[in-house]
Amino acid sequence: MGFVEFISVLAIYLEIAVLAFFEYKMWRTMYTPLNLLMLPYAVMLMVTILASGTMDIVDFYYPSMLLWMLGLLLFAIPSFMLALPLRNSLRKEPTGFILDNINMKYLNIFSVLLVSAFLLRFVFMVKTSSLLPGSDDFGYEYCGKGVWGHLHRALHALSIIYIYKFDKKHKWYLFLIGGMFFVTLMYGVKSWVLIPAMGGVCMRLYAGKMKLSLSLFLKVFVLAFAVFLVTYTFSLVLGRDNSAAFSAIFEIICRNFVHYVISGIMGWSQDLELGILERPNFDVLITNVLNIYNAIVGNEYVNPINPFFIHNGVNGSNVRAFFGTIYINATLIQYVLTVVVVSFIHYFACLWAIKSKNFYINLVYFFFGGMLLMGWFEIYFYHLQFLEVPAWILILSFLGSRNSENETENAGRNTYRELEKL
């Protein structure tokens, strides 16, 4: 790293520190959209820089950080526009408080039935299907399409609920959480394991059910690596019928773990250095909305998958991290507007969660937060989950609002009234 590169790295970390300081001053919490997006990026950027040039990994292209420096400033605009006029009322709000007044009885019944149905389907497919567990085709057939695909997205919402609600009195929730994540592991997309998990952890941290510590970071790292260990073991041993020794498989997993961690930031770095391979296609950024319309009228679906893979020395990457993916699919004006609009959506959810204290609105917000936490890898607001999981949360709010003998508040109706205010 030369002097110019050192100064540029120092500049982006200084920007992140300043923005984080003002975020906390305005919102009185660290769990704001901008922080959830940029703080994990700051960690992964350093990992990427340290990993570049080692283990056959290509060198990092430092000018690629400029897009993030601009993007973070744009993303901060809605934060200032919403927080500054409301700064006096925000100071009066008890941060970290969530109305935890839901009745778990019917949610427990629904969750047990749903997880059991998925596990029975897994057993049935293993016995009758020629597809191998761990393969992409098995995952898509298992829970990636049709009714099972939609039910799978309900598990995203439910897993956050049960991570949040877990305590010493409800240790059996671990079996439900494990069953839900098993289904998603079989789906094979690691991000959709990590997003609900991190959303649930952040919701617990925000509410004071957990404390941020080095131990927690280590546990999250172990969890993330465990996800890789399981998914890659399935894909290498079962999905590809590979009989290689475990040590060789473990080495491949470790290399691919490093590849996954750096692929978004390094993918954008390499893409910019190569002159940007993709042509702008704004439809990609509104894929979920367009595909709902296409499903209604019978048109062909938009495919948001980037066909351009760039090899970073370990494997190919077609992801460009949060701001990179927006940039390659938009003109400069579209880039600016998209970042600001997406930020407004997240900050509106944040403000609504703080003001309402409603459990389910906080659930939506922290699901969005889980997607922002993965911004160092890719963007997720154009996926159908961005719209469908909140819809499932609304449905679940009615299940969880059935009055018990000692419960008089109807959380589901409160959620509905909040939605009507829009």
Buried (B, 14 or more C-beta within 10 A) or exposed (E): EEEEBEEBBEEBBEBBEEBBEBBEEBBBBBBBBBBBBBBBBBEBBEBBBEBBEEEEBBBBBBEBBEBBBBBBEBBBBBBEBBBEEBEEEBEEBEBBEBBEBBBBEBBBEBBBEBBEEBEEBBEEBEEEEEBBBBBBBBBBBBBBEEEBBBBBBBBBBBBBBBBBBBEEEEEEBEEBBEBBBBBBBBBBBBBBBBBBBBBBBBBBBBBEBBEEEEEBEEEBEEBBEEBBBBBBBBBBBBBEEEEEEEEEBBEBBBBBBBBBBBBBBBBBBBBBBEEBBBEBBEBBBBBBBBBEEBEEEEEEEBEBEBEBEBEBBBBEBBBBBBBBBBBBBBEEEBBBEBBBEBBBBBBBBBBBBBBBBBBBBBBBBBBBBBBBBBBBBBBBBBBBBBBBBBBBBBBBBBBBBBEEEEBEEBBBEBBBEBEEEE
